[in-house]
Amino acid sequence: MRQRRAEYLRRRATAGRYNQGMKRLDISGNPRIPVLVELTGSMRRHTEPAALFEEFFSTLRTAYGNRCYAMVSTEGLPPGSYRMLRMCTHDGRELARWTSAGGPVLSGGVIGAAISNGPQIIHDLDIRHDEALGEALAGFRSLISARVVANRFGIDWVIVLDARPDGFTERDLEELILRGNLVAAMIDNLAMARELALANERIRSEIERIGRIQRALLPESLPDIPGLRLAASYRTFDRAGGDFYDVSPLPGRPAGAANDGRWALLIGDVSGHGPAAAVVMAMFHAIFHTYPVRPGGPAEVLAHVNRHLCDKRIENSFVTAFLGFYDPGTRVLRYCRAGHEPPVLKDFTHRGAPRRLDAPGGLPLGIIPDANYTEAEATLRPGQTLILYTDGVIDARRPDGVPFGIEGIEDALVACSGEAQCAVNHIIGALEAHQLGQRPGDDQTVVAVQVTEEP
C-alpha cells in the first residue's frame, strides 16, 4: 500500500513540472465549437443517410450564421454545367431543392465559375446579373467552393456564400473541404451499411426458406413398424443443414404394387453445413426416392445414388450414409455404410456392452463414380435399441476441446430404459451437458430404433 501511494505522489509531482508555463485559451466565446461537437456526436446516432445529411446541413447554417449554402451535381454534364440540388439560407429558407435527377441543367454564371477550376475562394462578387441565380443570390458578395467525394446523394460540390465582399479565408476553404468530404464519406458509408443490412436480411430470409424446404423433406412423423418403436432428434448448426434421415417402406414388385414388407432405415450427412449442404441433401433425397426398381439390398441403392451424385458434379461436397433394410418378419437388418459412423446396438434386457455395426461398406458418396459397396447383416432381438447418429454428435466438443465421441453415446445409454424416446433424450441431454452451452459446430441428428416383443 505504501509503495503504491509513493508512486502516486511521484507521478503527481512529475505532472506538475510538465504543467508549468502552460496557458489555457478561452474558447467559451466561440459559438461554433459546441455546434460542431454536437454534429460529430450526432453522426454516431443516425442510422438513416438522409437524416445525417439534414443534420449536416442544419449544423452549417447554425455554425456559420448569415450565409447561403448550395449543393450541386455535375455528373454526366459538360464543364461549367450543373444541376442545383439544394440551396438555402442560414434561417432555413429553401431557395432550391431538387433530386439528383430532377433539377434543371444550368450553366455558366457564378456557380459555373465556382466549379470550373477546383476549390476556390471568390471575393467581391456581383451576382445581380447572373441569369440563373441573380435574383435569389443578389445579396451575397463572396463564396468558397469545394469538391466532395462520390456519394449516394449525387452531390459533387458544396458552395458557401457570404454577404461580405471578403467573407472567406483559406482556412475557411480548408475546413469546408475537410468537413464536406468527411460527412459525404460518412453518409455514403451509412448508406452502404444500410444496403448491406438489407441484403443480409434478404439472404437470411432465403436461407430460412431453404431450411424450411429442407426440413419438409424429413419425415413429418415416424411410421408404425411392427416390432419397432422409433424416436428422433434433428438439430441444425445453421438455419439450413445437411443432415437427413428417413424411415420408409420399400416398394413391391412391379412398380406401384404393395410394399414388400421391408423398411428402409436411412441416416446421412452432407459435408459442410448451411444452404449448400441442404441443396445436396435435397438431391440425395430425390435420387434415393426415385430408385427405378425394387431393390435387392442397400448396397445397390447406395451405388446408384453415388453414381448420380458424381454425375451432378457437386464440387467438393460428399455424403456419408447408413442404409439398412429391416424385415419385421425375421428381424434381420441388412445394412451398408458409405463412410458413415457405425450405429450403436445396445441390449437393455441383459445390460450387455454396446455393440457397433462397424462392418466396412464403402467410400462416402459423390467421390468416385464406380465405387464398390458391400453389405452386412444383423439379427435384432427384443430388448435391443439401435442408435443411428451423425458426426456432429460425436465430434461435439467441450470448451477444452475434448470430443463427445461414440463413448459419450454409449455412456448416455447406461441409465436409460431402452425405450426409443428415452434413448434420444439421454443422448441429447448428455451432449448438451458436454458442450457446456457452446454452439455446436455441425448439425446433430440422432435416431433411436427400439426392438419390442410385438410381432
C-alpha positions in Angstrom: 0.0 0.0 0.0 2.8 2.5 1.0 4.7 1.7 -2.2 1.6 2.4 -4.4 1.0 5.7 -2.6 4.6 6.8 -3.0 4.4 6.0 -6.8 1.2 8.1 -7.0 2.8 11.1 -5.3 5.8 10.8 -7.6 3.7 10.9 -10.7 1.7 13.9 -9.5 4.9 15.8 -8.8 6.3 14.9 -12.3 3.0 16.0 -13.9 3.2 19.3 -12.1 6.6 20.1 -13.6 5.3 19.4 -17.1 2.3 21.8 -16.5 4.5 24.8 -15.5 4.1 27.6 -18.0 1.0 26.2 -19.8 -1.7 28.6 -20.8 -5.2 27.5 -21.5 -7.0 29.6 -24.1 -10.6 30.7 -23.5 -12.8 29.2 -26.2 -16.1 29.9 -24.5 -16.8 32.8 -26.8 -16.7 30.7 -29.9 -20.3 29.7 -30.7 -19.3 27.3 -33.5 -17.3 24.8 -31.4 -20.3 23.4 -29.4 -22.3 23.2 -32.6 -19.6 21.2 -34.4 -19.1 19.0 -31.3 -22.8 18.2 -31.4 -22.6 17.4 -35.1 -19.8 14.9 -34.6 -21.8 13.3 -31.8 -25.0 13.1 -33.9 -23.1 11.3 -36.7 -22.9 8.2 -34.4 -26.5 8.3 -33.6 -28.0 8.4 -37.0 -28.9 5.3 -38.9 -30.5 6.9 -41.9 -28.3 8.6 -44.5 -30.9 11.3 -45.3 -31.2 12.2 -41.6 -27.4 12.6 -41.3 -27.4 14.8 -44.4 -30.1 17.0 -42.9 -28.2 17.2 -39.7 -25.0 18.3 -41.5 -26.9 21.0 -43.5 -28.6 22.3 -40.4 -25.3 22.5 -38.5 -23.7 24.5 -41.2 -26.4 27.1 -41.0 -26.2 27.3 -37.2 -22.4 27.4 -37.0 -21.7 29.9 -39.7 -24.6 32.3 -39.5 -25.7 34.6 -42.3 -24.6 32.6 -45.2 -26.1 30.7 -48.1 -25.3 27.0 -48.7 -25.6 25.3 -52.0 -25.0 21.7 -53.2 -24.8 20.9 -56.9 -24.3 17.9 -59.1 -22.1 17.8 -62.2 -22.3 14.1 -63.0 -22.6 13.4 -66.8 -22.6 17.1 -67.6 -20.1 19.2 -69.7 -17.7 21.5 -67.9 -19.4 24.6 -66.4 -22.8 22.9 -66.4 -24.6 21.7 -63.2 -27.8 20.8 -61.5 -28.7 22.7 -58.4 -29.7 20.1 -55.8 -30.1 22.2 -52.7 -29.8 25.9 -51.7 -30.9 27.5 -48.5 -30.1 30.5 -46.3 -29.0 30.5 -42.7 -32.5 30.7 -41.4 -33.5 27.5 -43.3 -35.4 29.2 -46.1 -35.2 27.0 -49.2 -34.1 28.7 -52.4 -33.9 25.5 -54.4 -34.4 21.8 -53.7 -34.3 19.0 -56.3 -33.4 15.3 -56.5 -30.1 14.4 -58.3 -32.1 13.5 -61.4 -34.8 16.1 -61.4 -33.1 19.6 -61.3 -32.8 21.6 -64.5 -29.4 21.8 -66.1 -27.8 25.2 -65.7 -24.5 26.5 -67.0 -22.1 29.4 -66.6 -22.7 32.2 -64.2 -21.3 32.4 -60.7 -21.8 28.8 -59.8 -20.4 27.7 -63.2 -17.2 29.7 -62.4 -17.0 28.3 -58.9 -16.9 24.7 -60.0 -14.7 25.1 -63.1 -11.2 25.0 -61.7 -11.1 23.1 -58.4 -11.7 24.5 -54.9 -12.0 28.3 -55.0 -12.3 31.5 -52.9 -14.0 34.3 -54.8 -14.4 37.8 -53.3 -16.2 41.0 -54.5 -18.9 39.1 -56.2 -21.7 40.9 -58.1 -24.4 38.3 -58.7 -27.2 40.7 -59.6 -26.7 40.0 -63.4 -26.5 36.2 -63.1 -29.3 35.0 -65.4 -30.0 31.8 -63.4 -29.5 32.9 -59.8 -29.1 36.6 -59.7 -32.4 37.4 -58.1 -32.1 34.7 -55.4 -28.4 35.5 -54.5 -28.2 39.2 -55.2 -27.3 40.0 -51.5 -24.2 37.7 -51.4 -20.7 39.1 -52.2 -18.2 36.2 -51.7 -18.1 32.4 -51.9 -16.0 29.3 -51.4 -16.4 26.1 -53.3 -15.1 22.5 -52.6 -15.5 19.3 -54.5 -16.6 16.3 -52.4 -16.1 12.6 -52.9 -18.8 10.5 -54.7 -21.8 9.8 -52.5 -25.3 8.4 -52.7 -27.0 11.8 -52.9 -25.2 12.8 -56.2 -23.6 15.8 -54.6 -20.3 16.8 -56.3 -19.8 20.3 -55.0 -20.5 22.2 -51.8 -20.7 26.0 -52.1 -21.0 28.6 -49.3 -21.8 32.3 -50.0 -21.4 35.2 -47.6 -22.9 38.7 -47.7 -19.5 40.3 -47.0 -17.3 41.1 -50.0 -14.3 39.3 -48.3 -16.1 36.8 -46.1 -13.8 33.8 -46.5 -10.2 32.9 -45.8 -8.0 30.0 -46.9 -8.7 28.4 -43.6 -12.5 28.5 -44.3 -11.9 26.7 -47.5 -9.7 24.1 -45.9 -12.4 23.4 -43.3 -15.1 23.2 -46.0 -13.0 20.7 -48.0 -12.3 18.5 -44.9 -15.8 18.8 -43.3 -17.7 18.3 -46.5 -15.7 15.2 -47.6 -15.8 13.6 -44.2 -19.6 14.0 -43.9 -20.1 12.8 -47.5 -17.9 9.8 -46.8 -19.9 9.0 -43.6 -23.2 9.4 -45.4 -22.0 7.1 -48.1 -20.8 4.5 -45.6 -24.0 4.7 -43.7 -26.0 4.2 -46.9 -23.7 1.3 -47.8 -24.2 -0.2 -44.4 -27.9 0.1 -44.7 -27.9 -1.6 -48.1 -25.6 -4.3 -46.7 -28.0 -4.9 -43.8 -31.0 -5.1 -46.2 -29.0 -7.6 -48.4 -28.1 -9.7 -45.4 -31.8 -9.7 -44.3 -32.8 -10.9 -47.8 -30.1 -13.6 -47.6 -31.2 -14.6 -44.1 -34.8 -14.9 -45.3 -33.8 -17.0 -48.3 -31.7 -19.3 -46.1 -34.6 -19.7 -43.7 -36.8 -20.6 -46.6 -34.2 -23.2 -47.8 -34.2 -24.6 -44.3 -38.0 -24.9 -44.2 -38.0 -26.7 -47.6 -35.1 -28.9 -46.4 -36.9 -29.9 -43.2 -40.0 -30.6 -45.2 -38.1 -33.5 -46.8 -37.7 -35.2 -43.4 -40.4 -37.5 -42.1 -43.3 -35.4 -40.7 -43.8 -38.3 -38.2 -42.2 -41.6 -37.8 -44.2 -44.6 -39.0 -45.5 -47.5 -37.1 -43.4 -50.6 -37.9 -44.4 -54.0 -36.4 -42.0 -54.8 -33.6 -40.2 -51.4 -33.6 -40.6 -48.1 -31.8 -38.8 -45.0 -33.2 -37.7 -41.6 -32.0 -35.5 -38.9 -33.5 -33.9 -35.6 -32.8 -32.8 -33.3 -35.5 -30.9 -30.0 -34.8 -29.1 -27.9 -37.5 -26.0 -25.9 -36.9 -27.4 -23.2 -39.3 -30.9 -22.3 -40.5 -30.4 -24.9 -43.2 -28.4 -28.1 -42.7 -27.0 -31.2 -44.4 -28.1 -34.0 -42.0 -31.0 -36.1 -43.0 -32.8 -39.3 -42.0 -35.7 -41.3 -43.4 -37.8 -44.4 -42.5 -39.9 -45.6 -45.4 -41.4 -48.8 -46.7 -39.7 -50.5 -49.7 -41.9 -50.7 -52.8 -43.1 -54.0 -54.0 -42.6 -55.6 -57.5 -43.7 -54.4 -60.0 -43.7 -50.7 -59.5 -46.8 -49.5 -57.8 -47.5 -52.8 -56.2 -48.0 -53.2 -52.5 -44.9 -52.8 -50.2 -42.8 -55.9 -49.9 -42.8 -55.7 -46.1 -39.3 -54.4 -45.6 -38.5 -51.0 -44.3 -35.6 -48.7 -45.2 -33.8 -47.1 -42.3 -31.6 -44.2 -43.5 -29.4 -41.6 -42.0 -26.9 -39.4 -43.8 -24.7 -36.3 -43.5 -23.6 -34.0 -46.3 -20.2 -32.5 -45.8 -20.2 -28.9 -44.5 -23.4 -27.2 -43.5 -25.7 -24.4 -44.5 -27.6 -23.9 -47.8 -25.1 -25.7 -50.0 -25.3 -28.8 -47.8 -29.1 -28.5 -47.8 -29.2 -28.5 -51.6 -27.1 -31.6 -51.8 -29.3 -33.2 -49.2 -32.3 -32.5 -51.4 -30.5 -34.0 -54.4 -29.8 -37.2 -52.4 -33.5 -37.3 -51.3 -34.7 -37.1 -54.9 -32.3 -39.7 -56.2 -33.0 -42.1 -53.3 -36.8 -41.9 -53.6 -36.8 -42.4 -57.4 -34.9 -45.6 -57.4 -36.4 -47.2 -60.5 -36.7 -50.9 -59.5 -37.5 -53.0 -56.4 -34.1 -53.0 -54.6 -32.5 -56.3 -53.6 -30.3 -54.8 -50.9 -29.0 -51.4 -49.6 -25.6 -51.6 -51.3 -27.1 -51.4 -54.8 -29.2 -48.4 -53.8 -26.2 -46.5 -52.4 -24.2 -47.4 -55.5 -27.0 -45.9 -57.6 -27.1 -42.7 -55.5 -23.3 -42.4 -55.7 -23.2 -42.6 -59.5 -25.8 -39.9 -59.8 -24.2 -37.6 -57.3 -20.9 -37.9 -59.2 -22.7 -37.1 -62.4 -24.2 -34.0 -60.9 -20.7 -32.6 -60.1 -21.4 -31.5 -56.5 -18.0 -29.8 -56.4 -16.1 -30.6 -53.2 -19.2 -32.0 -51.4 -19.7 -35.6 -50.4 -22.3 -37.6 -48.4 -21.9 -40.2 -45.8 -24.8 -42.5 -45.3 -26.0 -45.6 -43.4 -28.8 -47.5 -45.1 -30.5 -50.6 -43.6 -33.3 -52.8 -44.9 -35.2 -54.2 -42.0 -37.6 -57.2 -42.3 -40.1 -57.2 -39.4 -40.9 -60.9 -40.0 -37.4 -62.1 -39.5 -36.0 -59.1 -37.6 -33.0 -59.2 -39.9 -31.3 -55.9 -40.7 -29.2 -55.8 -43.9 -27.1 -52.7 -44.0 -24.4 -50.8 -45.8 -22.3 -48.0 -44.6 -21.0 -45.4 -47.1 -18.3 -43.8 -44.9 -20.8 -43.2 -42.2 -20.2 -43.6 -38.4 -21.2 -47.1 -37.2 -24.5 -47.3 -35.4 -24.6 -48.4 -31.7 -26.6 -51.5 -30.8 -27.4 -51.8 -27.1 -29.1 -54.8 -25.4 -31.1 -53.5 -22.5 -32.5 -56.9 -21.4 -29.2 -58.3 -20.4 -27.4 -55.0 -19.9 -24.6 -56.1 -22.1 -21.9 -54.0 -23.6 -22.9 -51.9 -26.6 -22.0 -53.3 -30.0 -21.1 -51.2 -33.0 -22.3 -52.2 -36.5 -18.9 -51.3 -38.0 -18.7 -53.7 -40.9 -17.0 -51.8 -43.8 -19.3 -50.8 -46.6 -17.6 -48.3 -48.9 -16.5 -44.7 -49.5 -18.6 -41.7 -48.9 -21.0 -40.9 -51.8 -20.1 -38.5 -54.6 -16.4 -39.1 -54.8 -15.7 -42.0 -57.1 -18.4 -43.0 -59.7 -17.5 -46.7 -59.8 -17.0 -47.2 -56.0 -18.0 -50.6 -54.7 -20.3 -51.1 -51.7 -20.7 -54.2 -49.6 -23.4 -55.3 -47.1 -23.5 -56.9 -43.7 -26.3 -58.3 -41.7 -27.5 -58.3 -38.1 -30.5 -60.0 -36.4 -32.1 -57.8 -33.9 -33.7 -59.1 -30.7 -36.4 -57.7 -28.4 -34.9 -55.5 -25.7 -32.2 -54.1 -28.1 -32.1 -50.5 -29.2 -30.2 -49.3 -32.3 -28.8 -45.8 -32.3 -28.1 -44.0 -35.6 -26.4 -40.6 -35.5 -24.3 -38.1 -37.5 -20.8 -37.0 -36.9 -22.0 -33.7 -35.4 -22.9 -35.6 -32.3 -19.6 -37.4 -31.7 -17.5 -34.5 -32.8 -19.1 -32.0 -30.4 -16.5 -30.7 -28.1 -16.2 -29.4 -24.6 -14.6 -25.9 -24.2 -11.3 -27.6 -23.5 -11.5 -29.5 -26.9 -12.5 -33.0 -25.7 -14.9 -34.6 -28.2 -18.2 -36.3 -27.1 -17.2 -39.4 -29.1 -19.1 -42.7 -29.5 -18.2 -43.3 -25.9 -20.4 -40.4 -25.0 -23.4 -42.1 -26.7 -22.7 -45.4 -25.0 -22.3 -43.8 -21.6 -25.5 -41.8 -22.0 -27.4 -45.1 -22.5 -26.3 -46.6 -19.2 -29.1 -45.0 -17.2 -31.7 -45.4 -20.0 -34.6 -47.8 -20.0 -34.1 -48.7 -23.7 -37.2 -47.0 -24.9 -36.6 -45.1 -28.1 -37.5 -41.7 -26.8 -35.6 -42.3 -23.5 -32.5 -43.1 -25.5 -32.8 -39.9 -27.6 -33.4 -37.8 -24.5 -30.5 -39.2 -22.6 -28.1 -38.7 -25.6 -29.2 -35.2 -26.2 -29.0 -34.3 -22.5 -25.5 -35.7 -22.2 -24.5 -33.9 -25.4 -25.7 -30.5 -24.1 -24.0 -31.1 -20.8 -20.8 -31.9 -22.6 -20.9 -28.8 -24.7 -21.5 -26.5 -21.7 -23.7 -24.1 -23.6 -21.3 -23.8 -26.6 -22.9 -23.5 -30.0 -22.5 -26.8 -31.9 -20.0 -26.8 -34.8 -22.2 -29.0 -37.0 -25.7 -30.4 -37.5 -26.6 -33.1 -34.9 -29.1 -35.9 -35.6 -30.0 -39.0 -33.5 -32.5 -41.7 -34.5 -33.3 -44.5 -32.0 -34.8 -47.8 -33.1 -36.2 -49.9 -30.2 -37.0 -53.6 -30.8 -40.0 -54.8 -28.9 -41.8 -58.1 -28.2 -44.6 -57.2 -30.6 -44.7 -59.2 -33.8 
